Amino acid sequence: MEYEVVIGLEVHAELATKTKIFCGCSTQFGGEPNTHCCPVCTGMPGALPVLNEKVVEYAIKAGLAMNCDIEQNSKQDRKNYFYPDLPKAYQISQYDLPLCKNGHLEIDVDGQKKNIGITRIHIEEDAGKLNHDEFGGGALVDLNRACVPLIEIVSEPDMRSSAEAKAYVEKIKAILEYLEVSDCKMQEGSLRADVNLSIRPKGETKFGTRTETKNLNSFKAITRAIEFEIKRQIEAVENGEEIIQETRRWDDDRGIGYAMRGKEDAHDYRYFPDPDLALIKLSAEYINNIRENLPELPDSRKQKYINELGLPEYDANIITGSKMLADFFDEATKYCDNAKSISNWIMGDLLRILTEKELEQVPFKPEYLAKLVVMIDSGKISSAIAKKVFEDMFETGENPEDIVTKKGLVQISDEGAIKEIVLKVLENNPQSIIDFKAGKDKALGFLVGQAMKESRGKANPQMLNKMFLEELNK
């Protein structure tokens, strides 16, 4: 039997406010355990929350950017559950009146565009964190993260593959970065996703029993966890087993998911309005002011790259997928009008080196990449030399012009010098001359390669090709 997978995602993003959602404690990542805390975020009796207005503003920005309707009359609710890192034994969230609802995002997977519905975006506080790894006999609670502001972006069950789910989260990440409402550092837990997944026979319209895999904090983990759960559920159904509605964890090191607890429904949380917090009432003027001041978003910048700079859609998709990458590209194109060449260097050599690093760790200015491209286009250095110069730029952060001068890497374009190299190579490789005359085209490439080696990569390859052909055809 063929099966169809049905996927919905709950994406949690920590907002980039300086203080927490209901108190004045710092949201900075990485402090010593339990140092960014106060009676409010540790749930002390009698401590009262006060809503951070910036949280509301950031949530509305996200909602507008994701084509949501904004609710002018909203409230906050207590979501009751018991867990060691939840000091109040409830989480302040939103239930039936979220700030944003009925949105959508367009994703692109292998050239196929698809709209993914967004049910709602609501604000809530984060829980603390249990530290298991450092302590052999148990776990300790760190409440620095408790009360850090989150938005939860809940999709419709519109995705049908791990590729679609990955593209959807990538799109959300890019939008939040462009809005500057979240740093989206997945390795720090600033952006994480819960995957709700079920399978059903192809052609069936009724949903199967879903499971929820919690707290996936990388695109690789999202993809692998989905593929694992699809396979697990299909094998279970084929073996006559019943799929149980449950919450699951993903072990990325072992590449397996496992059951954690039974999955709760909304009524299990016994939601009720938080009596300590006032209703959220937003004027149309307030919402429109936020709408009018939204920055340029990824789709808009992508179209500009395609229509104004002539980039292929593939290049534009890659570059606009990260705000830092797009900003780097924009800055570089101020100093060089060869946008396609800059794009090639970014998508090739830069991203290859950055696989283990963050873009902010690039030691050289975008202007220097532009200068490198200009030197290639003007014939000052060859492409082969440019590769070496690029590596040096990444090591030292130096201006490429200084590197070329200091290391004597200027391309040889003098006809006399080139001819001298060509004649020497021909004299040393008589068999290649015979091979070329016999119609073996590879002989020319070999000779050019020998000439580049002779010149230590500095000879102009176009001039070499031309001069070799002139000599060989005499």
PyMOL commands that set and color helices and strands:
alter all, ss='L'
color gray80, all
select helices_A, chain A and resi 53-65+162-179+186-188+219-238+266-269+284-292+298-309+313-320+323-333+339-356+359-361+366-377+383-396+400-407+415-428+430-437+442-454+461-472
alter helices_A, ss='H'
color red, helices_A
select strands_A, chain A and resi 3-14+69-70+73-74+77-80+90-93+100-109+112-125+129-131+140-142+149-155+191-201+211-216+246-251+256-262+272-273+280-281
alter strands_A, ss='S'
color yellow, strands_A
deselect
rebuild
show_as cartoon
